[in-house]
Amino acid sequence: MKKAGIRSITQKKYRTSSSKHTVEKRENLLEQDFTTETINEKWAGDITYIKTLRDGWCYLASVMDLHSKKLLVIHFHEQ
């Protein structure tokens, strides 16, 4: 790209604003041990923010059973 004199179009990354709320520290129950012997023994979750052209910022929340690797809950919500 440099030799051809072209550049990609970049956008600034979204940064969350600082919150005045205090964050409550939680105990790490799994301690990076994701092994299981049966279903419903350990679940993991995540929330991801997605910027869409039509709806603005949305979030995707999911929960996975670590044994079966199946997604148990998927929730998509517009802000």
C-alpha positions as a Markdown table, in Angstrom:
| # | Residue | x | y | z |
|---|---|---|---|---|
| 1 | Met | 0.0 | 0.0 | 0.0 |
| 2 | Lys | 2.8 | 2.4 | 0.8 |
| 3 | Lys | 4.5 | 1.8 | -2.5 |
| 4 | Ala | 1.2 | 2.4 | -4.3 |
| 5 | Gly | 0.6 | 5.6 | -2.3 |
| 6 | Ile | -2.7 | 4.4 | -0.9 |
| 7 | Arg | -4.0 | 4.3 | 2.7 |
| 8 | Ser | -6.8 | 2.6 | 4.5 |
| 9 | Ile | -9.8 | 4.4 | 5.9 |
| 10 | Thr | -9.6 | 4.3 | 9.7 |
| 11 | Gln | -12.0 | 5.3 | 12.4 |
| 12 | Lys | -11.2 | 6.1 | 16.0 |
| 13 | Lys | -11.8 | 3.3 | 18.5 |
| 14 | Tyr | -14.8 | 3.8 | 20.8 |
| 15 | Arg | -13.7 | 4.3 | 24.4 |
| 16 | Thr | -16.1 | 4.0 | 27.3 |
| 17 | Ser | -16.4 | 7.0 | 29.5 |
| 18 | Ser | -15.3 | 6.7 | 33.1 |
| 19 | Ser | -18.0 | 5.9 | 35.6 |
| 20 | Lys | -18.5 | 7.4 | 39.0 |
| 21 | His | -19.6 | 4.0 | 40.3 |
| 22 | Thr | -17.2 | 1.8 | 42.2 |
| 23 | Val | -16.4 | -1.6 | 40.7 |
| 24 | Glu | -17.1 | -4.5 | 43.1 |
| 25 | Lys | -14.2 | -7.0 | 43.0 |
| 26 | Arg | -15.3 | -10.6 | 42.6 |
| 27 | Glu | -13.5 | -13.9 | 43.4 |
| 28 | Asn | -12.1 | -15.8 | 40.4 |
| 29 | Leu | -13.9 | -19.1 | 40.9 |
| 30 | Leu | -12.4 | -20.9 | 37.8 |
| 31 | Glu | -8.8 | -19.9 | 38.2 |
| 32 | Gln | -8.3 | -20.5 | 34.5 |
| 33 | Asp | -9.4 | -24.2 | 34.9 |
| 34 | Phe | -12.0 | -24.7 | 32.1 |
| 35 | Thr | -12.0 | -28.5 | 32.2 |
| 36 | Thr | -15.3 | -30.2 | 32.9 |
| 37 | Glu | -16.6 | -33.7 | 33.3 |
| 38 | Thr | -20.3 | -33.1 | 32.7 |
| 39 | Ile | -22.7 | -30.5 | 31.2 |
| 40 | Asn | -23.9 | -27.6 | 33.3 |
| 41 | Glu | -20.8 | -27.8 | 35.5 |
| 42 | Lys | -19.2 | -24.5 | 34.4 |
| 43 | Trp | -20.5 | -21.7 | 32.3 |
| 44 | Ala | -18.8 | -18.7 | 30.9 |
| 45 | Gly | -20.3 | -15.4 | 29.7 |
| 46 | Asp | -19.3 | -12.4 | 27.7 |
| 47 | Ile | -20.8 | -9.0 | 26.6 |
| 48 | Thr | -19.7 | -7.3 | 23.4 |
| 49 | Tyr | -20.7 | -3.9 | 22.2 |
| 50 | Ile | -21.3 | -3.6 | 18.5 |
| 51 | Lys | -21.7 | -0.3 | 16.5 |
| 52 | Thr | -24.3 | -0.6 | 13.8 |
| 53 | Leu | -25.1 | 2.0 | 11.1 |
| 54 | Arg | -28.9 | 1.6 | 11.5 |
| 55 | Asp | -29.4 | 1.2 | 15.2 |
| 56 | Gly | -26.2 | 2.8 | 16.7 |
| 57 | Trp | -24.6 | 1.0 | 19.7 |
| 58 | Cys | -26.0 | -2.4 | 20.5 |
| 59 | Tyr | -24.8 | -5.2 | 22.8 |
| 60 | Leu | -24.5 | -8.9 | 22.4 |
| 61 | Ala | -24.5 | -11.0 | 25.6 |
| 62 | Ser | -23.9 | -14.8 | 25.5 |
| 63 | Val | -23.4 | -17.7 | 28.0 |
| 64 | Met | -21.6 | -20.9 | 27.0 |
| 65 | Asp | -21.6 | -24.3 | 28.7 |
| 66 | Leu | -17.8 | -25.1 | 28.9 |
| 67 | His | -18.4 | -28.9 | 28.5 |
| 68 | Ser | -20.6 | -29.0 | 25.5 |
| 69 | Lys | -19.3 | -25.7 | 24.0 |
| 70 | Lys | -22.9 | -24.8 | 23.2 |
| 71 | Leu | -24.3 | -21.3 | 23.6 |
| 72 | Leu | -27.1 | -21.3 | 26.1 |
| 73 | Val | -28.2 | -17.7 | 26.0 |
| 74 | Ile | -27.7 | -15.1 | 23.3 |
| 75 | His | -29.2 | -11.7 | 23.8 |
| 76 | Phe | -29.0 | -8.8 | 21.4 |
| 77 | His | -30.2 | -5.4 | 22.6 |
| 78 | Glu | -30.3 | -1.9 | 21.2 |
| 79 | Gln | -29.2 | 0.8 | 23.5 |
